[in-house]
């Protein structure tokens, strides 16, 4: 009986670099990948497939929550005590509580402890 042992085919991985790339080709692929990602980001936000709060458009990433603060080198510890900063802090915490379903820290404590 002439039994040949079963030969296993070794599959090579799909994502493997099998050789060196020309420098121009490398940069072409890198630039095209970046442009494709940016175009996909723009398309998803332009079609409003996602809430802008979670995925702002490429030109609006700094304007989801507009907070006016002095330049970094002009900020002092006294800024934390100013009325304008305390109002901004209160507004931001209010937004966080509104989106998390909690009305106050006391409500969260009651939910965690089970006591009313």
C-alpha positions, -999 to 999 in steps of 0.1 A, spaced: 0 0 0 14 33 -11 0 58 15 13 93 11 13 114 42 -13 142 40 5 174 32 -8 205 50 -10 237 31 6 265 51 -14 296 46 5 328 47 -10 358 66 -28 384 45 -12 414 62 25 407 58 51 428 41 69 405 17 96 429 6 108 465 9 88 494 -5 101 522 -25 102 554 -3 78 572 -27 54 543 -27 55 542 11 47 579 14 20 576 -13 3 548 7 7 568 40 -8 600 25 -36 581 8 -45 563 41 -46 596 60 -67 613 33 -91 584 32 -96 585 70 -101 623 69 -126 619 40 -145 592 59 -146 614 91 -159 643 70 -185 622 52 -199 607 85 -202 641 101 -216 658 70 -243 631 67 -250 635 104 -248 598 110 -233 605 145 -242 631 171 -218 661 167 -212 660 205 -196 625 201 -180 630 167 -176 667 157 -166 675 122 -130 681 112 -134 718 114 -153 719 147 -133 698 172 -126 728 193 -161 742 195 -183 715 210 -182 732 244 -169 767 240 -150 776 272 -134 810 273 -102 808 294 -73 832 295 -41 820 277 -22 793 295 6 815 308 -19 840 323 -39 814 344 -33 815 381 -47 796 411 -71 826 417 -89 817 385 -105 787 402 -122 811 426 -135 836 401 -172 838 395 -168 832 357 -148 799 363 -172 787 389 -202 793 365 -184 774 338 -176 745 362 -212 744 373 -224 743 336 -201 715 327 -210 694 357 -247 701 349 -242 688 314 -224 657 327 -251 650 352 -278 655 325 -263 630 302 -255 604 329 -290 605 343 -280 617 377 -295 648 391 -271 653 420 -243 636 438 -267 628 466 -289 609 441 -258 588 431 -251 581 467 -286 569 473 -285 547 443 -252 531 454 -263 525 490 -299 517 483 -310 541 510 -335 570 504 
